[in-house]
Amino acid sequence: MDKKIGFIGCGKMAQAMIAGMVRSELIAPENIIVSSRTVETLEQAAMKYGVRPAETNGEAALGADILFLGITPELHAAVIEDIKKDVRENTVIVTIAAGLSTRKITELFNKNVKVVRSMPNTPSLAGAGMSALCANEWVTNGELDAVIDLFQSFGQVEVISEALMDAIPAISGSSPAYVYMMIEAMADGGVKQGLKRDQAYRLAAQAVYGAARMVLDTELHPGVLKDQVCSPGGATIEAVSALEKEGFRSAILHAMESCTNKVKDLGKE
C-alpha cells in the first residue's frame, strides 16, 4: 500500500496495530511515523518496529494519508487542537477510543474531516484481532477500503452502523479480558487437581482457542456445539448445570451491559 501512516500515541493498542501492519508487509515501516508523550516509548517503538519517530504530534500528522489517534478519550480535545492546522483536507482520521462519535471528532476539528471510528482489540498483536469500523459521510469507499486493509493486516474486520458502535467494546473490544479471567479460573481448577501451572494454562487456552475456531469454521450455533460435547448423564452436562446454577450466562450479560454503559458515559464526558 502506497500510503503514509501517522500514529499519535503509541500505547499497547497502537503498538499491536503497528506490529500487525509491519508484520504483514502491507506498509513499509519507514512509511509509518509515530509520536508519543514519552521519549522512551517512542524510542522502543522505533527500534522494535522500524517506524519513524516524530518529535511532535504535528510532525506525525503532517503529510499522513491516514492518521490514527491512539490516545485515550480525554486527550482528544487537546491533541486535536494541537494538530488540526497540520491535518490535510484529504487525511483520514482513525479513532480507536471508546465512546467518541465521528460527529464529536468533527466538532473538535471545527471543520469537515474524514473520520473512521474503530474499535480494535489487543489480540491484534497476535494477528488475531477483531475490529469494528464505521465512517462518516466524507470518507469515500476507496478510503474506507484502504483503512479496512490496514485493520485486516492484524485480524478480522466488520463494518457496522455507528449507532451500534457503543456495543462493540463489550462484545469484542473488552471481552478478551473476560476470556483471560475464564482461562485463569480453568487453570486454577486444573492446578487444584494436580496439574502443573504452565501445563494448565496451555490446556485451558488451547481449549478456548479450539472452541472459538469451531464456532467460526463450522458456523454452527454455539448451543449446538455445546450439545455435541454433552453426553447424556456425562461429566460435561454436570459442569454445564453447575455453571447455570452459578449464573454464568447472566454474569456475562451483566458484564457486557456494564461495559456498554461505561462506553456511553465516556462519550458524554
C-alpha positions in Angstrom: 0.0 0.0 0.0 1.4 3.3 -1.0 0.2 5.4 1.9 1.8 7.5 4.6 0.5 6.4 8.0 0.7 8.5 11.2 0.2 7.4 14.8 -0.4 9.9 17.6 0.0 7.8 20.7 2.0 4.6 21.0 0.4 2.6 23.8 -0.3 -1.1 23.8 -3.2 -1.0 21.4 -1.4 1.3 18.9 1.7 -0.9 19.1 -0.4 -4.0 18.5 -1.8 -2.4 15.3 1.7 -1.2 14.2 3.1 -4.7 14.7 0.4 -6.2 12.6 0.9 -3.7 9.7 4.6 -4.2 9.7 4.5 -8.0 10.1 2.0 -8.3 7.1 4.4 -6.1 5.0 1.3 -4.1 3.8 3.1 -0.9 4.9 6.8 -0.3 4.8 8.0 0.7 8.4 9.6 3.8 7.0 6.1 5.0 5.9 4.8 4.9 9.4 5.6 7.9 11.6 4.8 7.8 15.3 4.6 10.3 18.2 4.3 9.6 21.9 4.2 11.6 25.1 7.3 9.7 26.4 10.6 9.6 24.6 11.3 6.1 26.0 8.1 4.6 24.4 8.9 6.3 21.1 12.5 5.0 21.0 11.3 1.5 21.9 8.7 1.5 19.1 11.2 2.9 16.6 13.7 0.2 17.5 11.2 -2.7 17.6 9.2 -2.0 14.5 11.5 0.2 12.4 9.0 3.1 12.3 10.0 6.7 12.1 9.8 8.7 15.4 8.3 12.2 15.3 9.3 14.9 17.7 5.8 16.4 17.9 2.2 15.3 17.2 2.1 17.9 14.4 5.0 16.2 12.7 3.2 12.8 12.9 0.0 14.4 11.4 1.7 16.4 8.7 1.6 14.5 5.4 -0.2 11.5 6.8 -2.8 10.0 4.4 -4.3 8.0 7.3 -3.8 9.3 10.8 -4.5 7.1 13.8 -5.3 8.8 17.1 -4.1 6.1 19.6 -5.0 8.2 22.6 -7.5 8.0 25.5 -10.8 9.8 25.1 -10.0 12.7 27.5 -6.9 13.6 25.5 -8.6 14.1 22.1 -9.7 17.8 22.6 -6.1 18.9 23.5 -4.4 16.8 20.8 -6.8 17.8 18.0 -6.4 21.5 19.0 -2.6 20.9 18.6 -2.7 19.2 15.2 -5.7 20.5 13.3 -3.6 23.0 11.5 -1.3 20.2 10.3 -4.0 17.8 9.1 -4.6 18.0 5.3 -8.0 18.1 3.7 -7.8 14.5 2.4 -6.3 13.0 5.5 -8.5 10.2 7.0 -8.6 10.4 10.8 -9.0 7.0 12.5 -10.0 6.9 16.2 -9.7 3.9 18.5 -11.2 5.5 21.6 -14.5 4.1 23.1 -17.5 6.4 23.1 -16.3 9.1 20.8 -18.6 9.6 17.8 -17.4 10.7 14.4 -19.6 13.9 14.9 -17.7 14.7 18.1 -14.3 14.4 16.3 -15.6 16.7 13.5 -16.7 19.2 16.1 -13.3 19.2 17.8 -11.6 19.9 14.4 -14.2 22.6 13.8 -14.4 21.6 10.1 -15.5 18.8 7.9 -13.0 16.0 8.3 -12.9 12.4 7.1 -13.3 10.2 10.2 -13.3 6.4 10.6 -14.3 5.3 14.1 -12.8 2.0 15.1 -12.8 -0.5 18.0 -9.9 -3.0 17.7 -8.8 -5.4 20.4 -5.4 -6.5 21.9 -5.3 -9.9 20.2 -4.4 -7.8 17.1 -0.8 -8.2 18.5 -1.1 -11.9 17.7 -2.6 -11.3 14.3 -6.0 -12.5 15.6 -7.7 -9.1 16.2 -11.4 -8.3 15.8 -12.1 -4.8 14.8 -15.4 -2.9 14.1 -15.4 0.2 11.9 -17.8 2.9 10.8 -17.1 6.0 8.7 -18.7 9.4 8.4 -20.2 10.8 5.2 -16.9 12.4 3.9 -14.9 9.2 3.7 -15.0 7.7 0.2 -15.4 4.0 -0.5 -11.8 3.8 -1.6 -10.6 5.5 1.5 -12.6 3.1 3.7 -11.3 0.2 1.8 -7.7 1.3 2.5 -8.5 1.6 6.2 -10.1 -1.9 6.1 -7.0 -3.3 4.5 -4.9 -1.9 7.4 -7.1 -3.5 10.0 -7.2 -6.8 8.1 -3.4 -6.9 8.4 -3.8 -7.9 12.0 -7.2 -9.6 12.2 -10.8 -9.6 11.0 -13.0 -6.6 10.3 -16.7 -5.8 10.5 -18.1 -2.6 9.1 -21.2 -1.6 11.1 -23.6 1.3 11.6 -22.3 3.9 14.0 -25.5 3.5 16.1 -24.2 0.1 17.1 -20.6 1.2 17.9 -21.1 1.7 21.6 -22.0 -2.0 21.9 -18.7 -3.2 20.3 -16.3 -2.8 23.3 -18.5 -5.2 25.4 -18.5 -8.0 22.7 -15.1 -7.8 21.2 -13.0 -4.8 22.4 -13.1 -5.6 26.2 -14.2 -9.2 26.0 -10.7 -10.7 25.8 -10.4 -9.7 29.5 -13.4 -11.8 30.3 -11.8 -14.7 28.4 -8.5 -14.3 30.2 -10.3 -14.5 33.5 -12.0 -17.7 32.4 -8.7 -19.2 31.3 -7.1 -18.3 34.6 -10.0 -19.8 36.5 -9.9 -23.0 34.4 -6.2 -23.3 35.0 -6.7 -22.8 38.8 -9.1 -25.7 38.6 -6.5 -27.8 36.8 -3.9 -26.9 39.4 -6.3 -27.8 42.2 -6.5 -31.3 40.6 -2.7 -31.6 40.4 -1.7 -30.2 37.0 1.4 -28.0 36.7 0.6 -24.3 36.4 2.2 -23.8 32.9 0.6 -27.0 31.6 -2.8 -26.0 33.0 -2.6 -22.6 31.2 -1.7 -24.3 27.9 -4.6 -26.8 28.2 -7.1 -24.2 29.1 -6.0 -21.7 26.5 -5.9 -24.2 23.7 -9.4 -25.5 24.6 -10.8 -21.9 24.4 -9.0 -21.3 21.1 -10.3 -24.5 19.7 -13.8 -23.8 20.8 -13.7 -20.4 19.1 -12.4 -21.9 15.9 -15.2 -24.4 15.9 -17.8 -21.6 16.0 -16.1 -19.7 13.2 -15.2 -22.7 11.0 -18.5 -24.7 11.3 -20.8 -21.7 11.5 -23.0 -23.9 13.8 -24.9 -22.3 16.6 -22.8 -22.3 19.8 -25.7 -24.1 21.6 -25.5 -26.9 19.0 -21.7 -27.3 19.6 -22.3 -27.3 23.3 -24.8 -30.0 23.0 -22.4 -32.1 21.0 -20.0 -32.1 23.9 -22.7 -33.0 26.5 -23.2 -36.8 26.6 -26.3 -38.0 28.5 -25.5 -38.4 32.1 -21.9 -37.4 31.5 -19.4 -35.1 33.2 -19.8 -32.2 30.8 -23.6 -31.7 31.4 -22.8 -31.8 35.1 -20.4 -28.9 34.6 -22.8 -27.0 32.4 -25.5 -27.5 35.0 -23.2 -26.1 37.7 -22.4 -23.0 35.5 -26.2 -22.4 35.0 -26.8 -22.6 38.8 -24.0 -20.1 39.4 -25.5 -17.7 36.9 -22.7 -17.9 34.3 -24.7 -16.5 31.4 -26.3 -13.7 33.4 -22.8 -12.7 34.8 -21.5 -12.3 31.2 -24.6 -10.4 30.2 -24.3 -8.1 33.2 -20.6 -7.5 32.5 -21.4 -6.6 28.9 -24.2 -4.2 30.0 -21.9 -2.5 32.5 -19.2 -2.1 29.8 -21.6 -0.6 27.3 -23.0 1.8 29.9 -19.5 3.0 30.7 -18.7 3.5 27.0 -21.8 5.7 26.7 -20.7 7.7 29.7 -17.3 8.2 28.2 -19.0 9.7 25.1 -20.8 12.2 27.3 -17.7 13.4 29.1 
